[in-house]
Amino acid sequence: MQLSLKYNFLFVHIAKTGGTSVRAALARYKWREAARVPMFIASRLSSLNGHRLGIKLPRHARAIAAQEMLPPDVFARLFKFTFVRNPWDLQVSSYHHVQRERPDLLSGIPDFSAFIRYKLDPNRPPQYHLDTSSRVQCSYLVDLDGHRIVDFVGRYEHLSADFAEACQHIGIEPIVLGQRRRAPDRLGEYRRYYDTATAERVADFFARDIEAFGYQFDPPDTIVE
């Protein structure tokens, strides 16, 4: 999550949706904040204390966290935006991220299908690196009553164009995004990773996202009647 009180925006960072590139592009604005020094101190103290102080907005916090922590008038004037991603593609990205960052979590998990069965098992003990992308994306956008409190939802699939639109809403010059990270050993487009059972498991788990954002396993131009 990235907050600017000077430029009145709040970026809600859903994991594996291009948010690292967005945060990097917007980083230049945080140093122009009047509150940049106390915000930096709060961030450092939170990190040193294992994030137990509750004095900063976590990177992958949901919009409701900012709504609860900020004064109502401040939250109301913010342009709140985020990006979402096709759930099937997102899980392939998550698989390679865990392979790269936390391979110890994949001990005894031989392939992608086993990864999905383990990751989406409701009886699995919580694991931060797995759980950030096993939450329904819709849950990042709503309040306790399920009402959407985010103003703009962009798509990872056309990240640059949607980010340019977000910049226009904020009132800043469009920023060219950096290169999106891609796993060097990725096999290509996401459908190559799935069999029928695995695709259906993701469809069931992320049914709310699929319905809300109109995603489907086969893009419209690849469906064979």
C-alpha positions, 0 to 999 in steps of 0.5 A, a space after each residue: 500500500 502506498 499513500 500520498 497525502 500531498 497528491 491525495 492517492 492511495 495505491 492498494 497493492 495486491 500481490 503479483 499484479 504488477 504492484 512492485 513496478 507501480 510502487 517504484 514509479 510512484 516512489 519519487 512522490 513520497 519524498 515530496 510529502 510534508 510528513 515524509 520524515 515521520 512516515 520514514 521513521 514509522 516505517 523503520 520502527 515498524 520494520 525493526 519491531 517485526 511490524 508489531 507496532 501498528 504504525 504503518 500501512 503494510 505493503 499488501 494491506 487491504 483498502 479497509 486498513 487505510 479506511 480504519 486508520 485514516 481520518 474519514 475526511 482524509 480517506 474520502 478525498 484520496 484517489 484509491 486504485 489497485 490492479 487485479 490479475 487473471 487468477 490462473 495466471 496469478 497462481 503461475 506467477 506465485 509458483 515461480 515467486 515461491 520457487 525463487 524466494 522461498 524454495 523451502 516451502 516447496 519441499 515435497 511439492 514436486 510440480 505446479 499441480 501439487 503446489 495448487 492442491 497444497 496452497 488452496 487447501 483450507 487446512 494448510 497452516 498459514 504461510 505469508 509467502 503463500 497467503 498473499 496470493 491466495 486471498 480473493 482479490 475482491 477482498 482488497 477492495 471492499 469495506 466490512 459490508 462488502 461495498 467497494 471503496 476503491 475508485 479505480 481497478 486496473 488490469 495487469 493485462 494492460 498495466 501500462 495503459 491503466 496506470 497512465 489512466 490512474 496518473 491522469 486521475 491523480 493529476 500527475 504526468 504519466 510515468 513509464 513503468 519499469 520492466 515487469 519481473 518474469 521468471 526466467 524458467 516460466 514455460 510461457 503462457 499460463 494455460 500450459 501449467 494446468 490440467 482440467 482438475 487444477 484449472 477447476 480448483 482455481 476456478 472454484 477458489 477464486 470464483 468471486 474474482 472471476 465473476 467480478 472481473 470477467 476473467 476466464 481460463 481461455 481468453 475470448 480469442 482462443 475459445 474453440 466452439 
